[in-house]
Amino acid sequence: MPHDLDAAFLSLPMRLLADTALNHARSLGVEHADFRLERIRSQDLTLRDGNLDGSRDGEDVGFCVRVLHEGTWGFAAAVDLTTEEAVRVVDRAVELAKVARDLNPNRVEIAAEPVHSDVTWVSAYEIDPFTVPDAEKIGLLAERSRRVLSQDGVDHVTAQLGQVLENKFYADTAGTVTTQQRVRVQLFFDALAVDAESGRFETMRTLAAPAGRGWEYITGADGVFDWDEALDELGPLLAEKLAAPGVTPGRYDLVIHPSNLWLTIHESIGHATELDRALGYEANYAGTSFATLDQLGTLRYGSPAMQVTGDRTAPYGLSTIGYDDEGVQTQQWDIVRDGVLVGYQLDRAMAQANAEVLGTSRSNGCAFADSPGHVPVQRMANVSLQPADAGPSTEDLISRVEDGIYVVGDKSWSIDMQRYNFQFTGQRFYRIKNGQLAGQLRDVAYQATTTEFWGSLDAVGGPQTYVLGGAFNCGKAQPGQIAPVSHGCPSVLMRDINILNTGQEGGQ
Amino acid sequence: MSQPMTPQEIVERCLELSKSDGMIVLVDENSSANLRWANNALTTNGVMHARQVTVIATVGAGTGAASGVVARSAVTPDDLEPFVRSAEQAAQDNGAAEDAQPLLDGEAATDWYDEPGRTSATAFQSIAPALGEAFIRGRNEQRVLYGYVEHDVRTTYVGTSTGWRYRHEQPTGNIGITGKTADLASSAWVGQAVRDVADLDINVLDAELTRRLAWSQRAVELPAGHYDTVLPPSAVSDLMVYAYWNMSARDAHDGRTVYSKPGAGTRVGEKIADRPVTLWSDPAVPGLTSTPFALARASSAAQSVFDNGLQLQRTEWISEGTLSALIQTRHSADLTGLPVTPAIENLGLDVGDAGGDIDDLVSGVERGLLLTCLWYIREVDPQTLLLTGLTRDGVYLVENGEVTGAVNNFRFNESPISLLSRFSHASETVHTVGREFGDYFPRTAMPALRVPDFNMSSVSQAS
C-alpha cells in the first residue's frame, strides 16, 4: 500500500514560492530556471554498550533556484520560506550567473526532456521510522546491544541507527512539477574484543546493508535481514578473528561476498562511469576517470561475464527515485555489457553537449543534489553487477578454489583519482583450501587495478546470491555533497588477486 | 507566512518556552559563495544562506540528567513551541545520559546583538577577473585548469538557561587549483586557506602551477618501494588531522585506538614519537583563530552537549614526542582521570630542531621523491593507525638536491604515528591546508617532513 505524501510537507508554501521565483526568473530573461523546495528529516542514534551515547533529530527545510542565464548557470539557496526571499534568491542566482559569464566561454545548453505536469512519486516502505517512538527505538537497540555484550569475549558494542525521510518539490520553467517522498534506514552493531595481555583488538560488524526501506527492516519484520542470526554470531566470529593467523602475502583466488563487493563496484565502476568525471569536472576534487568518453563501446572493462546496469528505479535502492533534480524521469540502462563499456551516467547538459558520441541527447536522470542548499550535480545511480541466470551458489564458487580466500563484509577502502589502483579490506577473511573454508585470517587487504581486477572475473553467482548493498554517504563535488546509493551484486570468483598483509605493510 | 526571526530572537524565545531543567540553544547562520571550474571554464557556482537551530533540552540535574537534541533549519515563531517540546520529549525518552554534567554558567557577550556575518558573489569581484585571465593563459599555453574557490562565513549564537550568551563569527576562504598539461598526462596542484578570499593572489598560484608542470617535461617511471620522500605541509596536514580525529580519550580508554594502553587505559604520558615533535591546538593563534569555547551540537565519544561553553586554551596533544593529552569531555576526563581537554578547531605541528623551508629539505635529498599532496586517505588498521592513500597531482624525482623529473603516482601504506619517529628532517612550520581534509579542517600549520623510508606500496597509473 503506497504511502501518501506527508501532509506537513504539502502544507509548506512550495507552489507559491515556485510561481514567484519562476515568474521572476522569466522576467529577468533566463533561458531556463528550476526551483526546488525540500524537507529532509533525519535522526541518528548511537548507543555504546547499550547506553545512549548520542542522539540527534534534524529537519532541514529550504529552497533553491538554478537559472541558466546567457548560457551560464547561476544558483542560490535560502531557508526563509517567504515570497520576498524567493525573489531575492532569483536575483542572487542571476547576479552570480553574470559574475560567472566571463569565466564561461562555452555556452551551456540542456537536453530537451518530456514535461511531467504535477506528478508524484513515493518510495516503497511500510513503516515511516519517524512514526516510531524514540523510546521504542532506543529500547530495541539497547536490548540487542546487551545481547551482543553478553557473548564471550565481547568487551564493547556500538549500535548506530540512521533514518531519513526526504521530500522534494521541483518545478521548472518548462512546466514540469514533481513532488516526491522517500525513506531510508541503516543499522549496524559493531563489537569490539580487546586482548588485555597483548593490547591487540579486533572488531566485527553486522552486515545489514542500508536500504530504501522503513522501520520494518530494522525490526526484521519484513524478513529481509535475519537480525537474530547476525547478532548471535557476532561474538563467536569476533573471537575467531582475534585468534586468527595473519595472512601470508601473495596472489590468491578470491570468492567475494556481495557484502564486500558492493563497495568495490561503487569505487571502480560506479564512480568511473560518471560522465562528469570522464569530462574532467571533478578533476580538482574527487578526480577523473580512466573510462574516457572516446572509449565508449570499445573499452574492455572486464571479463565477458561482467554485466553492469545503472538503475534509479530499483525497488528499495538508496538512489532510487521517480524524477531527478532536473525533472527527468528515472531509468535503467546498461553500463557494461559482456565486459565492454557501453554507457555512462548523465545529466541534461552533458547529454546535450556529447550527444553525438553518446548516440542520444536524452539524460538518464542522474542529476541530484543532497539538500536544498546545493546545486544538482551528476550523481550515481544504483550501479549493479548482474547475476548469472541459473548461476552457481556461493558454496559452489568456493568449491572451485584450490588455494584462496573468501571475503565477507566491507571495511577499509581507497582508490586513486582515475579509478585504477584500489585497496580494500573486509570484516572477515576465510582461507579456502581444496574447495573448503579453513578458518579465518586477519590483516588481509586486496589490491588491484580496476580492469585487471574485473578481467580476472571467472564466474558470477546466480540470483540466489544477489544482495543489494550500499551506503548513505557517498561524497562528491565542491562544495561537498553526500548521497545515498545502492549496489547489487552476486557472489563472484576472481582469479589471481594480490593480497597484502596489513600488519607487514605497517612495519609490524 | 511568518517573517523570519533574528538568531537572537530565536534563542531567547526558545529559552522562554523551555519547561525543562536546563536548555542550550545554538543558532548557526551560514553564508557562503563559491565558483567551480574545469577545462578552463566555469562549471557551477552558488550563493547560499543556511541556518541550523539546535535545541538541547536537559531533564534532571548534575550527572543524572538526560538530554534531547533536535535541530531545524527553517523556523518561524509558530514552529518554536513544538520544536522546544520535541527536544524536551526526546530528553524524556532518552533517559539519563552517561555524559551528563551540570550546565555551565556564563555572561552575555558584548557583540551578542551584532548581525550574522555575510558573504556574496561580490566576494569574488577581485579574483574573478584574475581567474578569467588565468583561463585565457591556460588556453594559450596548452595548460588546463580545474578548481574551486569558496568563501564561507559561519556565525554561531549560543544561549543557555544558565545565562550564557555567546556569538562567534568564523570566516573561511578556501581555494584549490589543479593544472594539467594539454595531453592530461601530468598534473599539479596548489591550495590555500584564508579568512578573506580577497587575500588570494591567483597569479601567484597560477605561476606555481606553471613551475610545477614544467618539472614534468621529463617523465620517470619508478616501481613500488621505500623512498626517501619529502612530504609538503599539505600532505603532513592531512596525515596529522587524521591522527587528531582519532584522539578521542573515550575510545582510547575502551582499548580501540592507537592511543590505547595495552591492558587498560590510555597512552597519555607515554613517549610515542622518537623525535621532538609537538602537536598542538590553540584557538587564539594568529591566522588560525577558531572558537575559544566548546560548541557541541550532539554528543559523541569526543564531545558532549553538556560541555557547551567550556573555555578552550592552547592544548598540547603531543609534547616533545610524549602523548600529553587526548580529546576529553568532562565525562571522559572522569573516566580516564585526566584533565578536561576538549577538541579545538585548529591544529599545528612543531618540530624542535626544524629549519628552513621545503626547498631546503629537497636540497638535501641525494635521490628521492618530492610529493605534492595525498588523497583518498583511509584507515586500514586502527591498532597502528595504518593509513592507505595515494599520491596525487605531482610526484617529482629529486636527484642531488634538484627536481629532475616527474614520477608516476603511488599508493602508500603508512601510519602518521610511526612517521613521527622516522622522519629525518623538518622545515619550519607554516600555515597550510590539507588536500583531502582541508574542506572540513582548514586551519592547520605544519612543517614539511623528509621521511627516509616512506612506504610506496604499489604504483598508481593515475595521472
Interface residues (C-beta under 8 A of the other chain):
Chain A: P13 D44 T46 R48 N51 L52 D53 G54 S55 R56 D57 G58 E59 D60 V61 G62 C64 T72 W73 G74 F75 A76 A77 A78 V79 D80 L81 T82 T83 E85 R92 A93 E95 L96 A97 V99 A100 D102 L103 N104 P105 N106 P133 D134 A135 I138 D155 H156 L192 V194 A196 E197 S198 G199 R200 F201 T203 L279 G280 Y281 E282 A283 N284 Y285 G287 T288 F290 G373 H374 V375 V377 S412 W413 S414 I415 D416 M417 Q418 R419 Y420 N421 Q423 T425 D443 A445 Q447 T449 Q478 P479 G480 N498 L500 T502 G503 E505 G506 G507 Q508
Chain B: M1 Q3 P4 S32 A33 N34 L35 R36 W37 A38 N39 N40 A41 L42 T43 T44 N45 G46 V47 M48 H49 A50 R51 Q52 G68 V69 V70 A71 R72 S73 A74 S86 Q89 A90 D93 N94 G95 A97 E98 D99 S120 A121 F124 Q125 A128 P129 L131 G132 F135 V144 Y146 G147 Y148 E150 G176 I177 T178 K180 L184 S187 W189 D254 G255 R256 S260 K261 P262 G263 A264 R297 A298 S299 S300 A301 W375 Y376 I377 R378 E379 V380 D381 P382 Q383 T384 L386 T388 G389 L390 R392 N409 R411 N413 E414 S415 S418 D439 N455 S457 S458 V459 S460 Q461 A462 S463
